[in-house]
Amino acid sequence: MKLQRIATLARKESREILRDRLFFVLALVVPATLMLTLGYGLTTDMEDIPIAILDHDRTPLSREYAHKFIGSRYFDFRGYLQREGQIDSLISGERVRVVVVIPPRFQSDLRHGRTVAVQSVVSGTVVQPAETVGGYVQATTAAFSHQLAAAHIARREGLSRPAAEGRLTPVQLQARFFYNEPLNSRWGIVPGLMMIILMFTLPLLTAVSIVREKESGAIDNVYASNLTPAEFLAGKAIPYWILAVMNGLLLWAIVVVVHDVPFRGSPLAFLAALVLFCLCTTALGLIVSLLVRSQIAAILVMIVLTLVPAVLFSGVFTPLDSLGAAGQFQARLLPATYFNIIAQASFLKGLGFESVWRETATLGVYAAILLSIGWWQFTKRPKR
C-alpha cells in the first residue's frame, strides 16, 4: 500500500466534494439545520397544557381549587365551560388536552367532611402524554387536598400551619437529581441527537457519492488502475471521514452554545470517541456503496441500517435497561449505542477517559471490523 496513491485519490475526492457546491453545502448545512430544529422540537417537557374547567359548584372553595390549575406553569387555562356538552367538541378538536369537572356541592361536602369526586377528562390519543397530563392533574388535586387537611387540623388542634403539615406527612421525601438538576429533557436528548445526525447524514452522503460513480461509469477508471483495494478504500474514506469530524465539531458547538447543554467531561476523551465514531460511520457508508448499484437503493439501505436502529436501540429515547433481552442484544451491536453512552458521560456526568475507555475501545474495534469488511467486499472485478 503506497501513501502517495492514497493521498492522490484523497485529493481527487476532496476536489470532487468541493466542486459540487450543492453536495458540500448539504454535507455541512443539513446536519447543522437538523440539530437546530430538532434540538428545540424534541423535548419530553410538558408545559402550557391547554385546560378548561367546568365548575358546577361556583363557590369560593371551588374557585380556589380551579386557581390551582389556572396559576400553574404546567397548564394554559382556556376558560370556564358552561355545560358538559362542550367537552367532547373541545377535546376532539384538540383545543384543550384536559377538562376538569368540579361537581355540585363541592364546598358543602368538603366542609362536612365528605369525600368529593372530581373528574378529569384527558385526551388519550397518545398514551404517554396522556399519562403525564393525568399525573399533573392528580398532583395538583393532591396538593389542594393536603392544603385543606392541614388547614383543618391547624384549626381543630390549634397548631401552626407547618406543624399541621408535618403531622399529615411524617415522612417527607427530599429528592436530589444528579447530572441534570433542573430536569431539562433537552439536556438528555440533544447530545444523543448529535449521534443520530452523524449516524445517518454523513454515511448516506458517502454511500450516495460513490454509488453515483457506479451509475456514471467513472468507477471503471478505478477498476482499470493499479490501485489496491486498501488504497482505494483509504483514499475514498479519508475526505468523508474528515468531513464527518468537522460536522461533529460543528454539532458539538451548537449543542453547547445554542442549546446551552453543559459540557463537563474531558474534551480530549470526547474528541477521540468522535473521531472513532466518524470512522465507523464512514466505513459503513463505504460498505453500503460497495453492495448496491443505485442511489435510491443506497438511501433505503442507509435508512434501515442507520436511522432506524439509532433511534430505537441506542438509548436516546428509551433507556437500554428498559429494552427487552432481544432489544439490548441489538443495542450492543450498534456503534451508536457506545457513542451515545460516551456523549451522555461527557456532557452531563463530567466523566473522563478513565470511565469511558471501554466504550471508546469498542468503537475502535468496530471501526477496524467495518473497514475490514469493506476491504473484503471490494473487488476490481465486479459482477455485471
C-alpha positions in Angstrom: 0.0 0.0 0.0 1.5 3.3 -1.2 0.7 6.5 0.7 1.2 8.6 -2.4 -1.6 6.8 -4.2 -3.9 7.2 -1.2 -3.0 10.9 -1.0 -3.6 11.4 -4.7 -7.0 9.7 -4.6 -8.0 11.6 -1.4 -7.1 14.9 -3.0 -9.1 14.0 -6.1 -12.1 13.0 -3.9 -11.8 16.3 -1.9 -11.8 18.3 -5.2 -15.0 16.4 -6.2 -16.7 17.3 -2.9 -15.6 21.0 -3.2 -16.5 21.2 -6.9 -20.1 20.0 -6.2 -21.2 23.0 -4.2 -24.7 21.7 -3.6 -23.2 18.5 -2.1 -20.7 20.4 0.0 -23.4 22.7 1.3 -25.7 19.8 2.1 -22.9 18.0 3.9 -22.4 20.9 6.2 -25.8 22.7 6.3 -28.2 19.7 6.7 -26.6 18.3 9.9 -26.5 21.7 11.5 -30.0 22.5 10.4 -31.3 19.2 11.8 -29.5 19.9 15.1 -31.0 23.4 15.4 -34.6 22.4 14.5 -34.9 19.0 16.2 -33.0 20.2 19.2 -35.7 22.6 20.0 -38.6 20.4 18.8 -37.7 17.1 20.5 -38.5 17.5 24.2 -40.4 15.5 26.8 -41.1 18.5 29.0 -44.8 19.2 29.1 -45.8 22.8 30.0 -48.7 25.1 29.0 -51.1 22.2 28.6 -54.4 23.6 27.3 -57.0 23.1 30.0 -60.7 24.1 30.6 -62.7 23.9 33.8 -66.4 23.1 34.2 -67.4 24.3 37.7 -70.8 23.1 38.7 -70.5 24.5 42.2 -69.2 28.0 41.6 -68.3 28.7 45.2 -65.2 30.3 46.8 -63.7 26.9 47.5 -64.3 25.5 44.0 -62.7 28.7 42.6 -59.8 28.3 44.9 -59.3 24.7 43.6 -59.7 25.9 40.0 -57.0 28.5 40.5 -54.5 25.8 41.4 -54.7 24.9 37.7 -55.0 28.4 36.4 -51.9 29.6 38.2 -49.8 26.6 37.4 -47.0 26.8 34.8 -47.9 23.4 33.6 -51.4 24.4 32.4 -52.7 27.0 29.9 -56.1 28.0 31.1 -58.6 28.3 28.1 -61.7 29.3 30.1 -64.6 28.0 32.1 -67.2 25.8 30.4 -71.0 26.3 30.8 -72.2 22.7 30.2 -70.8 19.2 29.7 -71.8 19.1 26.1 -68.9 21.4 25.3 -66.3 18.9 26.5 -66.4 16.5 23.6 -66.1 19.1 20.9 -63.2 20.9 22.7 -61.1 17.7 23.1 -61.9 16.2 19.7 -61.0 19.5 18.1 -57.7 19.5 20.1 -58.4 22.9 21.5 -57.8 21.6 25.0 -56.0 18.5 26.3 -57.8 18.1 29.6 -61.1 19.3 31.2 -61.5 19.3 35.0 -65.1 18.9 36.1 -65.9 20.2 39.6 -69.2 18.6 40.9 -72.1 20.4 42.6 -71.9 20.7 46.4 -68.1 20.7 46.2 -67.7 23.2 49.0 -70.5 21.9 51.1 -69.4 18.3 51.0 -65.8 19.2 51.9 -66.8 21.3 54.9 -69.0 18.5 56.2 -66.1 16.0 55.9 -67.4 14.1 52.9 -65.2 12.9 50.0 -65.7 14.7 46.7 -65.0 13.0 43.4 -63.6 15.5 40.8 -63.5 14.3 37.2 -60.7 14.9 34.8 -61.3 14.2 31.1 -58.0 13.8 29.3 -57.3 13.3 25.5 -55.9 9.8 25.3 -54.9 9.7 21.6 -51.2 9.5 22.6 -50.7 7.4 25.7 -47.5 8.7 27.3 -48.5 12.5 27.1 -52.0 11.5 28.4 -50.5 9.7 31.4 -48.3 12.7 32.1 -51.3 15.1 31.9 -53.3 12.8 34.2 -50.3 12.8 36.6 -50.2 16.6 36.7 -53.9 16.8 37.5 -53.6 14.2 40.3 -50.6 16.0 41.8 -52.4 19.4 41.7 -55.5 17.8 43.3 -53.4 16.0 45.9 -51.7 19.3 46.8 -55.0 21.0 47.2 -56.4 18.1 49.4 -53.2 18.3 51.5 -53.7 22.0 51.9 -57.3 21.6 53.1 -56.4 18.8 55.5 -53.6 20.8 57.0 -55.8 23.9 57.5 -58.5 21.7 59.2 -56.0 20.1 61.6 -54.5 23.5 62.4 -57.9 24.9 63.3 -59.1 21.9 65.3 -55.9 21.4 67.4 -54.6 24.9 67.5 -51.4 24.1 65.6 -49.4 26.2 63.3 -49.6 25.5 59.6 -46.1 23.9 59.4 -46.9 21.7 62.4 -50.2 20.6 60.9 -48.5 19.8 57.6 -45.8 17.8 59.4 -48.4 15.7 61.2 -50.0 14.9 57.8 -46.7 13.9 56.2 -44.5 12.5 59.0 -42.2 11.0 56.3 -41.0 13.7 53.8 -39.0 12.9 50.7 -36.2 15.2 49.7 -35.3 14.4 46.1 -31.9 15.2 44.6 -31.2 14.7 40.9 -27.7 14.1 39.7 -26.2 15.4 36.5 -29.5 17.1 35.2 -30.6 19.1 38.2 -33.3 21.2 36.5 -34.7 18.0 34.8 -34.3 19.7 31.4 -35.2 17.0 28.9 -33.3 18.8 26.2 -30.0 18.2 28.1 -30.6 14.5 27.9 -31.9 14.4 24.3 -29.7 16.8 22.4 -26.3 15.0 22.9 -27.9 11.8 21.7 -29.5 13.7 18.8 -25.9 14.6 17.8 -25.2 10.9 17.5 -28.3 10.2 15.4 -27.5 13.0 12.9 -23.9 11.9 12.5 -25.0 8.3 12.2 -27.4 9.0 9.3 -26.4 12.0 7.2 -22.6 11.5 6.6 -22.7 7.8 5.8 -25.6 8.5 3.5 -23.7 11.1 1.6 -20.6 8.9 1.4 -22.6 5.9 0.0 -24.5 8.1 -2.5 -21.4 9.8 -3.8 -19.6 6.5 -4.5 -22.7 4.8 -6.0 -23.1 7.8 -8.3 -19.7 6.9 -9.8 -21.0 3.4 -10.4 -24.0 4.8 -12.2 -22.0 7.2 -14.4 -19.3 4.6 -15.1 -16.5 6.6 -13.6 -15.7 3.8 -11.2 -14.3 1.8 -14.2 -11.3 4.1 -14.1 -10.5 2.7 -10.7 -11.0 -0.8 -11.8 -8.5 -0.3 -14.7 -5.9 1.4 -12.4 -3.2 -0.2 -10.3 -4.8 0.9 -7.1 -5.1 -1.9 -4.5 -8.4 -2.3 -2.6 -6.9 -0.9 0.6 -5.6 2.1 -1.2 -8.9 2.8 -2.9 -10.9 2.5 0.4 -8.5 4.7 2.3 -8.4 7.3 -0.5 -12.2 7.4 -0.7 -12.8 7.3 3.1 -10.3 10.0 4.3 -12.1 13.1 2.8 -15.5 11.9 4.1 -14.0 11.0 7.5 -12.6 14.5 7.8 -15.9 16.0 6.7 -17.7 13.9 9.4 -15.3 15.0 12.1 -15.8 18.6 11.0 -19.6 18.1 11.3 -19.2 16.5 14.7 -17.3 19.5 16.0 -19.9 21.9 14.5 -22.7 19.9 16.1 -20.9 20.0 19.4 -20.6 23.7 19.2 -24.4 24.0 18.5 -25.2 21.7 21.4 -23.1 23.8 23.9 -23.6 27.3 22.6 -27.1 27.3 21.1 -28.9 24.7 23.2 -26.9 25.6 26.3 -26.2 22.0 27.3 -23.3 21.9 29.8 -20.2 20.0 28.7 -18.5 18.7 31.9 -16.2 15.9 30.6 -12.8 15.7 29.0 -12.6 17.3 25.6 -9.8 15.0 24.5 -11.7 11.9 25.5 -14.8 13.1 23.7 -12.7 14.0 20.6 -11.1 10.6 20.5 -14.6 9.0 20.6 -15.9 11.3 18.0 -13.0 10.5 15.6 -13.5 6.8 16.0 -17.3 7.0 15.7 -17.0 9.1 12.5 -14.6 6.4 11.2 -17.3 3.8 11.9 -20.0 5.8 10.1 -17.7 6.5 7.1 -16.8 2.8 6.8 -20.4 1.9 7.0 -21.2 4.2 4.1 -18.4 2.6 2.1 -19.7 -0.8 2.7 -23.2 0.1 1.5 -21.8 1.8 -1.6 -20.0 -1.5 -2.5 -23.1 -3.6 -2.0 -25.7 -1.6 -4.0 -25.7 -0.2 -7.6 -28.2 2.7 -7.4 -28.5 5.8 -5.3 -32.1 5.0 -4.4 -31.1 1.6 -3.1 -28.2 3.3 -1.1 -30.6 5.7 0.5 -33.1 3.0 1.5 -30.4 0.7 2.9 -28.8 3.5 4.9 -32.2 4.4 6.5 -32.6 0.8 7.5 -29.1 0.3 8.8 -28.5 3.7 10.5 -31.5 5.9 11.2 -34.0 3.3 12.5 -31.6 1.4 14.8 -30.1 4.6 16.1 -33.5 6.0 17.1 -34.9 2.8 18.6 -32.0 1.0 20.2 -29.2 3.5 21.0 -30.7 4.6 24.3 -31.5 8.2 23.3 -35.3 8.0 23.8 -35.6 4.6 25.6 -33.2 3.6 28.3 -31.2 0.5 27.5 -32.3 -1.2 30.8 -35.9 -0.9 29.8 -35.4 -2.8 26.5 -36.1 -6.5 26.4 -33.3 -9.1 26.0 -33.5 -9.0 22.2 -33.5 -5.2 22.2 -30.5 -5.0 24.5 -28.7 -7.5 22.3 -29.3 -5.4 19.2 -28.3 -2.3 21.0 -24.9 -3.8 21.9 -24.3 -4.5 18.2 -24.5 -0.8 17.3 -21.6 1.7 17.4 -24.2 4.4 18.0 -25.0 2.9 21.4 -21.4 3.3 22.7 -21.0 6.8 21.3 -24.3 7.8 23.0 -23.0 6.4 26.3 -19.8 8.5 25.9 -21.8 11.6 24.9 -24.0 11.4 28.0 -21.0 10.8 30.2 -19.1 13.7 28.7 -21.9 16.3 28.6 -23.8 15.6 31.8 -21.8 13.3 34.1 -18.4 15.0 33.6 -16.6 11.7 33.2 -13.2 11.4 31.6 -11.3 8.8 29.6 -10.9 6.5 32.6 -14.6 6.0 32.8 -15.4 5.6 29.1 -12.3 3.8 27.8 -14.2 0.5 27.3 -16.8 2.2 25.0 -14.0 4.1 23.2 -12.1 0.9 22.6 -15.2 -0.8 21.4 -15.7 2.0 18.8 -12.1 1.4 17.7 -12.8 -2.4 17.3 -16.0 -1.6 15.3 -14.1 0.7 13.0 -11.4 -2.0 12.4 -14.2 -4.6 11.7 -16.1 -2.3 9.3 -13.0 -1.3 7.4 -12.0 -5.0 7.1 -15.5 -5.8 5.8 -15.1 -3.1 3.2 -11.7 -4.3 2.1 -13.0 -7.8 1.8 -16.1 -6.7 -0.2 -14.2 -4.6 -2.7 -13.0 -6.3 -5.8 -11.6 -4.9 -9.0 -13.6 -7.5 -10.9 -17.2 -6.6 -10.1 -20.1 -8.7 -11.1 -22.1 -7.3 -14.0 
